[in-house]
């Protein structure tokens, strides 16, 4: 879906400082970030109505949070309990990362599933915006192809792969990550990550010494760690 979106027209703007070749997308949703900067994200064409593909920008109004009723069986009732995909868009400080997860179908499906548990390592908006390049850009691509790196169909596919790598570097399968300090876990993207306690008792993710701002209360299919930095997502 993302590859198709990359081939259509309109621009994704992450508020990042480094000027570079723009990627093109169809119509966009607008998200307000915690510091009043705007992120535009693509509307996946296969999920959009014909009216949504007219080139107009649509404002996403997140509805009030509606907890599921106690005792619901997720195997029989797909509406409960609450999942990570329900929570992510409502956390304004990380809604840039939340929007990116929806563009990676395997991750989006996983975060909506009641059967798969995931720990999401979500960077703050400010952490993503301070990156030297956009999440889908790779210095190796620019070195090999220059400003043509993300042009055309091949460029769109290249950007999609890079964005997938970025998101998967921030997700862990299964339970137990928080239970043991120093225990090394492999992310969905294949990188190794563990946490340690800082001098003031705060959690820090390694490698990178990234401070954990907050661990969001566990929901039905996982938990969200809000990070003050970005995990290493370079090619392994």
Secondary structure per residue as TSV (DSSP state, phi and psi in degrees):
chain	resnum	aa	ss	phi	psi
A	1	X	-	360.0	-44.7
A	2	X	H	-63.2	-39.0
A	3	X	H	-60.6	-41.9
A	4	X	H	-63.0	-40.2
A	5	X	H	-63.3	-36.0
A	6	X	H	-67.0	-18.1
A	7	X	T	-91.1	-10.0
A	8	X	S	-95.2	-173.4
A	9	X	S	-112.2	146.1
A	10	X	S	131.7	163.1
A	11	X	B	-120.3	135.3
A	12	X	-	-89.2	125.6
A	13	X	-	-120.1	118.9
A	14	X	-	-100.6	3.2
A	15	X	-	69.9	24.8
A	16	X	-	-87.2	153.1
A	17	X	S	-79.2	-27.0
A	18	X	S	-81.0	118.5
A	19	X	-	-73.0	137.6
A	20	X	-	-162.5	-178.7
A	21	X	-	-60.6	131.1
A	22	X	-	-81.2	144.6
A	23	X	-	-86.3	155.9
A	24	X	B	-114.1	142.9
A	25	X	-	-141.2	169.7
A	26	X	S	-78.6	-157.7
A	27	X	S	-51.7	159.3
A	28	X	E	-127.3	150.3
A	29	X	E	-90.2	150.0
A	30	X	E	-108.6	132.4
A	31	X	E	-119.0	134.7
A	32	X	E	-89.6	127.1
A	33	X	-	-89.7	175.6
A	34	X	T	-68.2	-19.6
A	35	X	T	-114.4	28.9
A	36	X	S	65.2	19.0
A	37	X	-	-92.8	152.4
A	38	X	E	-104.4	135.3
A	39	X	E	-111.5	131.5
A	40	X	E	-104.7	130.4
A	41	X	E	-120.5	153.0
A	42	X	E	-71.7	147.8
A	43	X	-	-91.9	122.3
A	44	X	-	-68.1	126.6
A	45	X	G	-62.5	-34.6
A	46	X	G	-70.9	-17.2
A	47	X	G	-105.0	1.7
A	48	X	S	-102.0	146.5
A	49	X	-	-76.7	161.6
A	50	X	G	-56.3	-34.4
A	51	X	G	-64.9	-29.8
A	52	X	G	-75.1	-13.9
A	53	X	G	-103.7	29.2
A	54	X	S	-88.8	-4.7
A	55	X	S	96.6	-2.5
A	56	X	-	-85.0	148.4
A	57	X	-	-84.4	137.1
A	58	X	E	-112.3	140.4
A	59	X	E	-95.2	127.3
A	60	X	-	-86.9	116.9
A	61	X	-	-102.3	109.0
A	62	X	-	-74.3	126.4
A	63	X	-	-71.3	163.3
A	64	X	-	-58.5	148.0
A	65	X	-	-67.8	127.4
A	66	X	-	-121.8	98.1
A	67	X	-	-62.6	149.7
A	68	X	-	-77.6	161.2
A	69	X	-	-75.4	143.2
A	70	X	T	-58.5	146.5
A	71	X	T	87.4	-0.3
A	72	X	-	-68.6	139.1
A	73	X	-	-96.3	113.9
A	74	X	T	-62.6	-23.6
A	75	X	T	-70.8	-29.6
A	76	X	T	-103.8	-27.2
A	77	X	-	-123.4	102.4
A	78	X	T	-69.1	-4.8
A	79	X	T	-89.7	-6.1
A	80	X	-	-153.3	155.8
A	81	X	S	-79.6	-175.9
A	82	X	-	-64.3	140.9
A	83	X	-	-115.0	170.5
A	84	X	H	-59.6	-38.6
A	85	X	H	-64.1	-24.1
A	86	X	H	-73.6	-35.1
A	87	X	H	-84.2	-43.4
A	88	X	H	-50.9	-48.7
A	89	X	T	-66.4	-16.0
A	90	X	T	-91.2	-4.4
A	91	X	-	-98.9	96.7
A	92	X	G	-61.6	-31.1
A	93	X	G	-69.4	-16.1
A	94	X	G	-126.8	23.3
A	95	X	H	-75.1	-13.5
A	96	X	H	-67.0	-50.3
A	97	X	H	-62.7	-40.3
A	98	X	H	-56.4	-42.1
A	99	X	H	-65.9	-35.2
A	100	X	H	-68.3	-34.5
A	101	X	H	-63.2	-30.1
A	102	X	T	-74.3	-14.7
A	103	X	T	-88.6	-6.0
A	104	X	S	-111.6	100.2
A	105	X	H	-55.6	-45.7
A	106	X	H	-60.8	-37.0
A	107	X	H	-72.5	-44.9
A	108	X	H	-57.6	-44.6
A	109	X	H	-64.1	-40.0
A	110	X	H	-64.8	-43.7
A	111	X	H	-71.7	-15.5
A	112	X	H	-94.8	-12.8
A	113	X	-	-79.7	140.8
A	114	X	S	-86.0	-4.6
A	115	X	S	-105.3	-9.9
A	116	X	-	-121.8	130.2
A	117	X	-	-97.7	134.6
A	118	X	E	-138.7	138.4
A	119	X	E	-101.0	119.0
A	120	X	E	-98.5	127.5
A	121	X	E	-102.5	90.2
A	122	X	E	-98.3	115.1
A	123	X	E	-69.5	146.1
A	124	X	-	-59.9	153.6
A	125	X	H	-51.6	-44.2
A	126	X	H	-62.5	-32.9
A	127	X	H	-68.2	-41.1
A	128	X	H	-69.8	-40.6
A	129	X	H	-68.4	-21.4
A	130	X	T	-91.7	0.2
A	131	X	S	-61.8	149.9
A	132	X	S	-71.6	-12.6
A	133	X	S	-150.2	167.1
A	134	X	-	-71.6	154.8
A	135	X	T	-58.8	-24.4
A	136	X	T	-93.9	1.1
A	137	X	-	-95.0	146.0
A	138	X	-	-134.4	126.8
A	139	X	H	-55.9	-32.6
A	140	X	H	-64.8	-35.9
A	141	X	H	-65.5	-43.5
A	142	X	H	-66.2	-37.6
A	143	X	H	-63.7	-37.2
A	144	X	H	-84.5	-34.3
A	145	X	H	-123.2	-7.2
A	146	X	G	65.6	-147.0
A	147	X	G	-69.1	-9.3
A	148	X	G	-83.3	-0.5
A	149	X	T	-54.6	-35.6
A	150	X	T	-121.8	30.0
A	151	X	-	-99.1	147.9
A	152	X	H	71.3	-173.5
A	153	X	H	-62.6	-46.0
A	154	X	H	-61.8	-39.8
A	155	X	H	-64.3	-39.3
A	156	X	H	-63.0	-42.0
A	157	X	H	-66.3	-37.5
A	158	X	H	-63.5	-45.2
A	159	X	H	-63.8	-39.3
A	160	X	H	-62.5	-42.1
A	161	X	H	-64.0	-41.7
A	162	X	H	-64.7	-41.6
A	163	X	H	-66.2	-38.4
A	164	X	H	-60.2	-42.9
A	165	X	H	-63.7	-40.1
A	166	X	H	-61.1	-49.0
A	167	X	H	-66.7	-43.7
A	168	X	H	-67.7	-21.6
A	169	X	T	-71.7	-9.7
A	170	X	T	-117.3	27.7
A	171	X	E	-142.8	140.2
A	172	X	E	-126.1	133.1
A	173	X	E	-79.3	144.6
A	174	X	S	81.4	177.4
A	175	X	S	-94.4	170.4
A	176	X	-	98.1	-2.7
A	177	X	G	-62.4	-38.7
A	178	X	G	-78.2	-16.4
A	179	X	G	-72.2	-27.0
A	180	X	S	-135.4	114.2
A	181	X	T	-64.2	136.2
A	182	X	T	84.0	-7.3
A	183	X	-	-74.2	122.5
A	184	X	-	-84.2	130.1
A	185	X	E	-124.6	147.1
A	186	X	E	-94.9	129.7
A	187	X	-	-74.0	168.2
A	188	X	T	-59.8	-30.6
A	189	X	T	-78.9	-7.0
A	190	X	S	101.2	-3.3
A	191	X	-	-82.4	162.8
A	192	X	E	-104.1	135.1
A	193	X	E	-143.1	147.8
A	194	X	E	-153.3	167.9
A	195	X	E	-125.1	152.5
A	196	X	E	-135.8	163.9
A	197	X	E	-92.7	134.9
A	198	X	-	-80.5	-178.4
A	199	X	T	-63.1	-27.8
A	200	X	T	-102.7	16.3
A	201	X	S	86.5	-0.6
A	202	X	-	-76.9	152.8
A	203	X	E	-83.0	142.5
A	204	X	E	-132.5	136.8
A	205	X	E	-91.2	139.0
A	206	X	E	-121.2	151.6
A	207	X	T	-75.0	160.9
A	208	X	T	113.7	-14.3
A	209	X	T	55.0	48.3
A	210	X	E	-91.9	121.9
A	211	X	E	-72.6	135.7
A	212	X	E	-90.1	113.6
A	213	X	E	-70.5	-39.1
A	214	X	E	-165.2	146.1
A	215	X	E	-108.9	115.4
A	216	X	E	-71.5	142.8
A	217	X	E	-48.8	136.1
A	218	X	E	-59.9	137.3
A	219	X	E	-111.2	-172.8
A	220	X	T	-57.5	-36.7
A	221	X	T	-120.7	21.4
A	222	X	E	156.2	-162.5
A	223	X	E	-145.9	162.7
A	224	X	E	-122.8	123.6
A	225	X	E	-101.3	122.5
A	226	X	E	-93.3	122.4
A	227	X	E	-107.6	147.7
A	228	X	S	-89.9	4.2
A	229	X	S	-146.3	-173.5
A	230	X	-	-116.6	135.6
A	231	X	-	-69.7	156.8
A	232	X	-	-64.6	121.1
A	233	X	-	-122.9	19.7
A	234	X	S	-69.2	163.6
A	235	X	-	-62.0	136.1
A	236	X	-	-81.0	360.0
